[in-house]
Amino acid sequence: IDIDFDFSRPQCNIDQHAIKCLLDQHFGVAAKGFSTHALVDLALVQPDIGATIKTDGEESSPYAFLSILNISVHNTSFI
């Protein structure tokens, strides 16, 4: 199987719902303990930090994403 991966900056209007679904799937039952929506919002307001990994161009839903949050600053923002 030949797959091309596209790495791009996170785009709030395209990626928000898909990244929230990725986090909900990743954390499973534990996701009910905190707001994944708030966590996604924090990640997406930093468009210069992080990347989305897609397989069908920039307009598609991400397959994965990478971001960094400073927990000293945001330690109570999404609990």
Secondary structure, 3 states (H helix, E strand, C coil): CCCCCEEECCCHHHHHHHHHHHHHHHHHHHHHHCCHHHHHHHHHCCCCCCEEEECCCCCCCCCEEECCCCHHHHCCCCC
